[in-house]
């Protein structure tokens, strides 16, 4: 496992003798803001005054400490992934970078025989940011960028090339000159290419260096990520900037009764699946309504979500914003969220676990929608009927993790506790589960908290394994089904995990979840099964980031 070391820098500047603190990857208050794509300019072409500025403009800004002097670093440094290296293998065998209005192959010189832009004028910008305690990395890919490798040897060779062009190696075609970046970010949003040999080779270089380097990724929130899922599971990453937008698991679904918000899945991945058990998970968010196709939430809502997530999950590392140009114009969105993160900061992987208050999961019980249980270090909520144990790494599972917890659980009985949840479009809400149903509604604009308690007690039979199929239509190969819809097939009740057509229940496509064997309604303990809306077809939600 890759061991993360904190980068220790203490610098005194002539301007005010300000102490600059190091970036600490163990903290939960870090802010990563992408730079390079002029996202604001792309969505507001008639407002050139607010187009993306040079990198040093943002690095020299005091974020949250109230000072305006240049090169003032706040208590925890920001991260700036430079976006994007969008072509892996261009003319002359060199990659290509496109930094929109700052540096590109059309407006800037390129190295002879290549389409690799010479952006060495940015060398001082990068060094200025690093001197202020901020990390600067190179992001590979983007919504329409990236590349594929012919084989593992080519992937490893490309890692050598990236090392020599941007990191600690040497090359006559370094785009940023003498500046040595702090790591690599993978924002791969298409294909199923394995980046395992690429990452492993980068690690070989990084581990042999005296400087601390970082490898991050920006997967989309549906788990596992269709492009990087296998790579994320196989090799060590220091942080993942999960894109909680442009998808049904995004920020706008945080308070939905369907519990599509899935940070808990990514926390489970970080703690139990990732090879680096100290990997940090960031909430990736659009910095304005024009920064993404969907998923933007007002700053007060994002602040509430970030505060609660920091309390709920130990892997939480902070917030990622797309992008800095949007954040700067949108009322200093970056400054506001950084202030919230810094106010609740905790470092050294310190985390205070909440007590597990729900009954322990019982393998002999059946749980209707709304039930809560404690299992495997989490408190879980049943999004629809469930009988099997919670599976943290299955995004389509009936159970959704509410928060990480510890301590003694109440003795499991045959009484199922149902938690009801209320929310409005202007508020965010989280469920605090006990043996009665407790819903706490939190409104971002006030400090008023209202609590409503309701108890649904359902006596369950430990031998009940049947399901009511009354009124449920038989599966039809010509019918398109959306997530949550139910059908009968071969005497069993099935529920669609997501959009499905012509894929038989129980088939290799895995589109359907078995609910149970059809029995008469009178034999069921509660008389019916809830029908909750599940995930929509994921492939329909992979939009461009900008």
PAPA-922056 format. One record per residue: x, y, z of N, C-alpha, C, O in turn. Coordinates in steps of 0.05 Angstrom, whole numbers, plus 5000, padded with zeros to 4 digits. Layout:
BEGIN
XYZXYZXYZXYZ/...
***
This chain:
BEGIN
501749765000500050005000501850255000503850265013/500950454985502450694984502150855010499850895018/504250935021504151085046504151385040505851485027/502151515051501851805046503351965067502951925091/505052125058506552305076505752585072505252675050/505552745093504753025091507153185080509453135088/506553365063508653545052509053775071507253935075/511353795084511853985104513354225093515654195085/512054455092513254695082512754925102510454955111/514755075108514355305125515855535112518355535112/514355725100515655945085514756215097512456255103/516656395100516056665108516256845084518356855071/514156995078514157175055514757455065514257535087/515957605046516657885052514058045057514158235074/511957975044509458115048508058015073506657805072/508458155094507058095119508157855135507057785156/510257725125511357495139509257295147508857235170/507857195127505557015131506556725131508056645113/505656575151506356295152504656135132502156165132/505955975116504555815097504555525106506655405110/502255405110502055135119501954935096501155005074/502654695102502854485082500154365075498254385091/499954255052497654095045497753835061499853705063/495453755072495353515089493053345078490653415081/493653125066491652945054489952805074487952685067/490752805100489152675120486852845130485152745146/486653095122484653275131481953235116481953125094/479853325128477253315116476253585106473853625101/478053775103477354055097478654155072478954395068/479653975055481054065030479054145008476854035006/479954324992478354414969479954394943482154504941/478954234925480254204898478554354878476154314876/479854534863478454684842479854654816482254724813/478454554796479654514770480154784756478454964758/482354794743483155034727484054954700485354744697/483455114680484455064653482455064631483255094607/479955024637477954994616476155244611474455234594/476555454627474955694624471955624621470655714602/470955474640468155384639466255624638464255614624/466955834653465156064653465056194626462956274616/467356214613467456334586465956174566464756284547/465955904569464555734551461555764552460155754532/460555824577457655854580456856154579454456214578/458856334580458256614579460156754560461856914568/459956694534461856794514461857104511463757214500/459757234520459557524516460457674541460057914543/461857544559462857674583465857614587466657494606/467457714568470357644568471757754593473857654600/470657954606471958064630472157864652473957874669/470357664652470357464673471357194663470956984676/472657184640473856934630475956844650476957004666/476656594648478756484664481356644664482256734643/482456694688484956834690487356634692486856394694/489756744692492056574695491956444723490756544741/493256214725493156064750494056214774492956194796/496156374771497156524794495156724806495256794829/493256814789491156994799489556864821488856994841/488956604819487456464839489156364862488256354885/491656294856493356204878494256424896494756374920/494356664886495156894903492857004919493157214932/490556874918488156974932487956844959488356604962/487257004979486956895006484156785008482156935008/483956515011481356395012480656335041481656135053/478956485053477756455080479256585103478056595125/481656685099482856785123482557085126483557215144/481057205107480357485109482457685102482057925104/484857585092486957765084487057795054486157615040/488058015045488058065016490858085004491158134980/492858045021495558065010496157834991495057614995/497857884971498557664953499957434968501257474989/499657194957501056954967500356894996502056775010/497956965004497056885031495656615029493656595014/496556425043495256155042493456125066494156195089/491056015061489355965084490355725100492455615093/488855645120489855455139490555185126492355035134/488955115106489554865091489554935061487655055051/491654855048492054935020489954805001488954585007/489454934979487654834959489254654939491754664939/487854514923489054354901487954454875485654524872/489754474855488954564829489754354808491954354799/487854184800488354004777488254174752486254314747/490354174735490354314710488954144689489753914684/486854254676485254104658485454224629485054464626/486054064610486553774610488853714592489453864573/490153484597491753344577489653174563488952964574/488753254539486453134527487052934505485252794496/489552924496490352734475492852594485494852714492/492752324486495052174496497252144476499552194482/496552074451498652024431498052194406496552114389/499352424406499052604383501452584364503052394366/501652774345503952774326506652764341506952894362/508452624330511152604343511152434367513152414381/508952294373508752124396508452274422508552154444/507952534421507552694445504552734451502952734432/503852764476501052834482500353124475502053264466/497853194479496953474474495553574499494153424512/495853834504494353964525492754194514493654324495/490454254526488754474518487854614543486154514558/488854854547488055014570486355254563486655474574/484655214542482755414534484055674527485855694510/483155894540484056164532486856224543487856444537/488056054558490656104569492955984553494956124548/492655744544494755614528493555384512492255204523/493955394486492855174468494555164443496255334438/493954964427495554914403495055114380496655144362/492855264382492155454361493355724366494255864347/493455814391494356084398497256094409498356304412/498355854414501055854426502855674409501955504393/505455714412507355554398507255264407506555204430/508055084390508254804397511054704393512654824378/511754494407514454384404514754264376512854134366/516954304362517354214335516553924330517353744345/514953884309514153614302511953494319511353254317/510753664336508653564354506353764355506453984343/504153694368501953874374501853924404499753984415/504053894417504253944446504854244450507054334443/502954384461503254674465505454734485505854604505/507054944478509155044496507955244515507455474507/507355164539506055334559508055404581507255434604/510555434574512655484594512355754608513555804629/510755924596510156184610508656144636508556314653/507455904639505955844663507755724685506755674707/510255684679512055574699512055734725511955624746/512255994722512356164746509656164761509556174785/507456134746504856114759504755874777503855884800/505555654766505555394781507255414806506555324827/509655524802511455544825510455734846510855704870/509055944837507756134856505655994873505556034897/504055824860502055674875503255484894502355464917/505355344886506655154903507955294927508055184949/509155524922510355674943508355764964508955804987/505755794955503655864973502455624987500355645000/503655384983502755154997500554994983499354814994/500055064957497854924942499054714924501254744913/497554504919498354294901497354364873495154464869/499054304853498254334825498854074811501153974811/496753954799497053694785496153724756494953924749/496753524740495853524713493553314711493853084719/491253404699488953224697488853114668488953264649/488652854666488552714640485652644633484252534650/484952704609482352614599480352834595480652994576/478352854612476153044607473852904593473952664587/471653054589469152934578469652814551468452614544/471352944535471752844507474652764502475352694479/476252764523479152714518479952434528478352274536/482552384526483652134535484851974513485652084492/485151724517486451544498486251264507485351204529/487251084491487350804498490150694494491750814480/490750474508493350354506493150094491491249944494/495050044474495049804458495649564476494649344471/497249604497497849384515499049504541499349744543/499649334560500749424586503449564583504049754597/505049474564507649594559507349884551508850054560/505449934533505050214524503950384547504750614549/502250274564501250414586503450504605503550724615/505250314611507550374629509350574616510450754630/509750554590511450744576510251024576511751224578/507651044575506351304576506651424604506851664606/506651264624507151364651509951484653510351684665/511951344641514651454640514651734626515951914635/513051754604512951994589511752224606512752454605/509552164620508352364637510252454659510352684666/511652254670513652324691515752514681516452704694/516652464657518752634645517752904636519253104637/515252924627514253174617513253364638513453604636/512053254660510653424679511653384708511253564725/512853164715513553114743516553124747517853314739/517652914759520452934768522552844748524952844755/521752784723523652694703524752924687524553164695/525952864664527153074647526453024618526152794609/525953244604525353224576525853504563525653704577/526453504537526753754523524153874515524054094503/521953734520519353844512517453864536515053794534/518453964558516753994582514954234578515854464575/512254194577510354414571510454644591510054874584/511154584617511254784638514054844647514554944669/515954774630518754844636519754714661519454474665/521054874678522354774702520354704724521154574744/517954784721515954734742515454434744515154294724/515454324768515054044774512254014787511954104810/510453894773507753864784507653674807509653524812/505453674822505253514847503853244843503553084862/503053184819501752924815500052914790500153094773/498452704788496852654764493952594773493552454792/492052704758489252654762488152514738488652594715/486552304742485252164720482352234719480752154736/481552384699478752454694477852314668477352444648/477752054669477151894646474151834646473151704664/472851934625469851924625468751754602466451794594/470451584590469451414569471151174566473551164573/470050964555471550714550471850544575470850614596/473150324572473550134594476550064597477249854607/478250244587481150194588482150164616481450324634/483849964620485049934646487550114649489250124631/487650264670489850444675491650334697493350474708/491350074704492849954725495849964720497350064737/496849874697499749894692500850174691503150234698/499150364681499950644681500350754709502350874715/498450704727498550794754500850664769502350784784/501150404765503350264778506050374771507850394788/506450434745509050544737509450824748511750884755/507350984749507651244761508451214791510151364800/507251024804507850984833510850904836512150984855/511850744817514650674819516450914819518350934834/515851104801517451354799517051514825518951614837/514551544833513951714856515051614882516151774898/514951354886516051244911519051264913520151264935/520351294890523251314891524251604893526551664896/522351794893523052084893522952184922521652074939/524352404926524352534953521952714956521052754979/520852804935518452974935515952804938515952574928/513952904952511452754955509652814931509153044924/508652604918506852624895504152494902504052324919/502152574887499452474891498252374865498752484844/496552164868494952074845492052084853491251964874/490452224838487552244843485952164819487052114797/483352144822481552074801478952224804478352314827/477452254783474852394784472652224772471652284751/471952004786469851834775467151964778466752144794/465251874762462451964765461151804787462151584794/459051904799457951784823456751504820456851354839/455551434797454551154796456850954800458950974788/456350764819458550584827457950304817455650204819/459950164805462650264800462750444776461150414758/464750624775465050804752465550634728467250454728/464050684706464250524682466950534669467750344655/468350754672470950784659473350704676475250584667/473150764702475550724720475050524742476850484759/472650404743472050234765474150014772474949994795/474949874751476949654756479649764765480949644782/480349994754482950124762482850224791484750184806/480650344798480350444826480550224846481550264868/479549984839479649764858482349624859483049494879/484049654839486449504836488949644846490849514854/489049904845491450054851490850284870488550354875/492950394881492750594903492250874892493750974875/490151004902489651284896489651434923489051324944/490451684922490551844946487851984952487152034975/486352044931483752174934482152124909483252084887/479552124912477752124888475752354891474552394911/475552504869473752734867471152634853470952664829/469352514868467052394856465152604845464352784860/464452584820462652774807459752724815458452554802/458852854835456052834844454253024828452853194840/454453004802452753174785452453034758453952844752/450453124742449853004716449052704719449252554700/448152634743447452354748445252344769444952534785/443652134770441452114790442452074818440852084837/445052014822446051994849447352254859448852254878/446752474845448052724850446952884873445152794887/448053124876447353294899444453374900443353404922/443153414877440353494877438553274887436153314892/439653034891438052804901438752744930437952534940/440152914943441052874970438652824989438852655007/436452964985434152945003431952774992429752765004/432352654969430152494957429452254974431152134987/426852194974425951954989426951694977426951494991/427951704952429051464940431951404949433051194942/433151594963435851564973437851504951439451324954/437651644929439451604907442251714912444251614901/442451914930445052024938446751794950445851664968/449151754939450551504946453351544956455151384950/453851754972456551784983457251545000459651475001/455251425013455851195030457150965015458750815026/456350924990457550714973460550774969462150594971/461151024964463951094960465551084986467951024985/464351145008465651115034466350825039468450755048/464450645033464850365036467150275017468850115026/467150374993469350304974472050394987473950234986/472150634997474650735008475650565032478050515034/473850475048474650345073475050045069476649915084/473649925050473749635049474549515021475249285020/474549675000475249574974477849684964479549544954/478249954967480750074957483249954969483149874993/485349934954487849834965489150034984490749955001/488350284983489350485002487050555020485250705013/487050445044484850485063484750775074482950835089/486750935067486751215076485951405053486251645056/484951295031484151465009481851645017480151575033/481851895007479852085014477852114991478552104968/475352154999473152184979472052464981471252555003/472152614959471152884958468352894945467652734928/466853084954464253144941464853324917465553554920/464553214893464953384869462353534862460253414861/462553794859460153964855460654164833462854264830/458554234818458754464799458954724815457554754835/460554904806460955154821458855364813458855584825/457255304794454955484787453055324770453655104762/450755444765448655304749449555254721448455074708/451355414710452255384683454655194680455755164658/455655084702458054924702457554634694459454484687/455054544695454454264689451654244678450054434680/451054024666448353984655446253964676443954064672/446953854699445053834722446753784747449053714745/445553824770446853754795447753994812448753954834/447354244801448154474817446254514841443854494837/447354574864445754654887446854914898449254964896/445155084910446155334921448255284943448355074954/449755494948452055464967451055384995452455225008/448855485004447855415031447155115032447654985052/446055005010445454725010448054555010448254365024/449954634993452454494992453954505019455154305028/453754725033455054755059453854555079455254425094/451154535078449754355096450454065090450953905108/450553995064451253725056454153655064454653435075/455953845060458753795067459053755097460553575106/457753925113457953905142456953635152458153505168/454653545141453453295150455153055141455452865155/456153065116457752845105460352815121461252595126/461553035130463953025146463352885173465152745183/460952905183460252775208459552485203459852315221/458552415179457452155174459551945164459251705169/461652045151463351855137466351925141467152145137/467951735151470751785157472451835132474651955135/471651755109473251785085473052065073474552135055/471152225083470652495071473152665073474352695094/474052775049476452925048476053215041477953375044/473653295033473153565025471253595001469653414997/471653804986469853864963471553914939473654044941/470653824916471853894890469854064875467454004875/470854284862469054454847469954454818472254464811/467954444800468354484772466854744765464454764767/468354954756471254984759471755244772469855374782/474255334774474955574789473855824776473156014790/473655834749472656074736469656114743468756344747/468155894745465355914752465055994781463356154788/466755874798466555934827467156224833465856344850/469156334820469956604825467756804819467356994834/466356764797464256954788461756904804460157094809/461256664813458756594827458956664857458756484874/459356924863459457014890461656894907461256854931/463856824895466056684909465056434922465356394946/463956264906462956004914465155844928464655704948/467555864918469855724929470455814957471055664975/470356074961471056194987468956105008469656045031/466456095000464356025019464555735028464255685052/464955555009465055275017467655215032467755045050/469855355025472355315040472055405069473155275087/470655625073470255725100468755515117469455465140/466755385105465255175119467054935125466954835147/468654855105470354625110472454685131472954505148/473654915131475654985151474554995179475954935198/472055085181470755105208470454835221470454815246/470154625205469854365217472054175211471753925211/474454285207476654115198477653915220477553975244/478453685210479653485227481853355211481353275188/484153315222486453195208487452945222486552885244/489352815208490452575220488552335218488852145234/486652345200484652135197483052095222482051875227/482852305239481252285263478252295255477452455238/476652135268473852135262472252025286473051825298/470152165294468552075316466051935305464352055292/465951675310463651515300461151565316461251575341/458951585303456351595316455651315326456751115317/453951305346453051045356451150915337449451055325/451350655334449350505318446850475335446950345356/444650595326442250605342440050415331438250345346/440250335306438150165295438649875303440949795309/436649705303436949425309438949295290439149365267/440449095300442248955283440748795261438548705266/441948775238440748625216440348335224442148215236/438148215216437547935221437147795195435447885178/438547585190438347435165435647295162435047195141/434147275184431647125183429247315181426947225180/429747575180427647775179427247875150429047865134/424947985145424348125120423848415127422448475146/424848595110424748885117423249035095424149035072/421049165102419649335082421149595078422949665093/420349735057421649995052421550175076419450195089/423750315082423850495104425050375129425550525148/425550115129426749985153429650085156430950155137/430550085181433350155186434649925202433349805220/437149865196438649665211441449755215442449935201/442849625233445749665237447149415226446249185232/449249455211450649225200453349315188453449505173/455449165196458049215184459149495187460549595170/458649625210459749885215458150115203459150345202/455650065194454050275182451150245193450350025201/449750465192446850455195445650475167446450645152/443750295161442650265134439750325133438250295152/438850405109436050465104435150305080436450295059/432850165083431849995061430250175041428150295049/431250195017429850364997427450224986425550354976/427449964987425049804980425249544996427049515012/423449364991423449115005426148975004427448964983/427048885027429648755029429548515047428148515068/431048305040431248075058434248005062434947905083/435848055041438647995043440148205058439148425063/442648145066444348325081445148565064445448535039/445648795076446649025061449248965048451048835060/449549055023452049025008453049305001452049434984/455149395015456049665012457149734985457049964977/458249534971459449584945457549544921458349534898/454949504927452949464906451149704906449449734923/451449864885449950114883446950064879445350244885/446249834868443449774862442149624885439849544882/443549574907442549424929440249574942440049814940/438449424954436049544967436949724990435449914997/439249665002440149825025441850055018443550034999/441550275032443350505028444450585055443050615075/447150615057448450695082447750975089448051165073/446751015114446051285124448451425136448851665132/450051265151452451375164454051155175453050935181/456651195179458451005192457951025222457551235233/457950795235457350795264458850575278460150405266/458850595304460250395321458750365347456850515353/459650175363458350135389456349905388455849785368/455249855411453249635414450649705400449749925402/449649515386447049545372444849435390445249255406/442449545387440149425402439749135393440349065370/438748975411438348695404436348665382434148795383/436948515362435148475339432748315347432948115361/430448415339427948275345426348235319427348295298/423948135322422348105298420648345292418748345277/421348565305420048825300421748985281424049045286/420549065259421949235239421249525243418849595245/423249695246422749975249422850115222424750085207/420850265216420650415191421150705196419850835212/423050815181423651095184422451255161422851195138/420851455168419651625147421351865144422651955164/421351985121423152205115421652415100420252365081/421952665109420652885095422753075084424953105096/422153205062423953395050422453585032420253515023/423553815027422454005008424654084989426954034994/423854214967425854284947427854494957429954524945/427154634979428954844988430554755013431954925025/430354505021431854425044433154155040432554015021/435054095058436253835057435553695083435153815103/435453425082434753285106436353025108437052905088/436852945132438152695138436452545159434952675174/436752285159435152125177436852045201439051925197/435952095225437151995249435351765258433151815267/436351525257434651295261434951185289437151145299/432651125302432550985328430550765325429750695303/429750665348427750455347424950565340423150415334/424750825339422450955327423451115304425851165301/421651195287422551335263422851635268421051765277/425351735264425952005270426852145244428852055232/425652355237426452505213427252785222425652935233/429652865216430653135222430853295197432453215180/429453505194429553675170431253915176430854055195/433253955159435154175162434854365139435154285116/434354615145434054815124436554985124437355095145/437755015101440355145099440355435107442355545115/438055575104437955865109437355935138437456165145/436655735155436055785182437455585200438755395190/437155625226438355435244436055275258436655135278/433655305248431355165260431354875252431554815229/431054705271430854415266428254305275427454345299/426754175258424254065265424453765264425553645246/423353635284423453345286420653225288419053305304/420153025271417652895270418052595276419752475263/416652485295416952205301414452045293412252125299/414951825280412751645274413851355274416151315266/412251175284413250905287411450715271409050715274/412750555254411250345240412450085249414750025243/410849935264411849675275410549455258408149425257/412349295247411449075230412548815241414948775244/410748635249411648375259412348195236410748145219/414848105236415847945214416147655222416647595245/415847485203416147205207418947115197419647185175/420346975213423046905205423046705182425046655170/420746585177420646385155419246495131419046355111/418346745132416946855109418946915086420747065090/418546785063420346835041418746895015419946934994/416146905017414446954994413947244989414447405007/412847304966412147584959409447584945408847404930/407947794949405447824936405847914907407248104902/404647764888404847834860402247924849401847964825/400247974868397648064859397848324845398948514855/396748334821396648584805399248644791399348854777/401248484793403848534780403848384753403448144752/404348534731404348414705406648224700408748254713/406348034682408447854675410548004658409848194644/413047914660415148034644414648004614413747794605/415148214599414748214570417348304556418348524562/418348154538420848214525420848464508422948584502/418448564501418248804484417549054500417249264489/417449024526416849254543419349364555421149214564/419549634556421849764569421149824598419049944603/422849754616422349784645424449984656426749974649/423450144674425250324689425850224716424350054726/427950314729428750224755426450234775425050434778/426050014790423950004811421449864802419849784819/421049834775418649704766418849404772421049284772/416549274777416548994784415048834763413148934750/415848584760414548394741414548114754415948064773/412847944743412947664751414247504728413847564705/415747294736417047124716417646854729419046844749/416646644717417046374727416246344756417646214772/413946464763412946444790414446594811414146544835/416046794803417546954821417147254816416547334793/417447414836417147704834419947824831421747774847/420247994810422848114804422548414804420448524797/424648564810424648854810427048954794429348864798/426449144775428549244757430449424773429649594789/433049374770435149534783435449804769435950004782/435049804743435250044727433750004701432249804699/434050174681432650134656433449874643435749794643/431349734633431849464621429749414599427449484601/430749284578428949194557430148944544432448934537/428448734542429148484530431148314546432148114536/431848404570433748254587432048094607430848214625/432147834605430347664621431147674650433547674657/429147684668429847674697431447424704430747194695/433547454719435247234726437447174705439046994709/437447334683439347294662442047414668442447534689/443847384649446647464653446947764654448947864664/445047914643445248214643445148324671446248544676/443848184689443748274717441948514721442348664741/440048554704438248794706436148774728435048974736/435648524737433448474755434348364782436248214784/432948454803433448354830431148184838428748264836/431647944848429547764857428447854883429947884903/425847904884424547984909423647734925423947724949/422547544911421647294925419847124908419147204885/418946904919417146724905414246824908413546914930/412646814887409946914889408246724907408246484903/406946844926405046704944402546864946402347084936/400546744958398046894961398447124981400047104999/396847324977397147564993396647515022397847645040/394847325028394147275056396447165072396447185097/398447035059400546915073402847105081404647025095/402647345071404747545077404247685104401947725112/406447755117406147885143405048165141403748245160/405548305120404548585119402648635096401648855092/401948425080399848455060400748575034399148555015/403048695032403848815006406748875006408048865027/407748934983410549014980410649294969409149364951/412449464981412649734971413949744943415549564936/413349944928414649974902415950244901414650444898/418550234903420150484903421450524876422050334862/421950774869423350834845426350784849427450884868/427550624831430450574833431950734814431050944805/434350644807436150784789435150784761434050584751/435551004747435051014719437450904704439550854716/437050854678439250754662441650944663441351184656/443950844673446151024678447451134653448351364653/447450984632448851074609447651334597448951474583/445051384604443751614594444651874608443852094600/446251844629446852084645449752154645450752294663/451252054625454152124624454552354606455352334583/453952594617454252844601457052954604458652874621/457653154587460153304589460153454615458053544625/462553484626462753634651462253934648461154064666/462954044624462754324621461054394597460654624591/
***
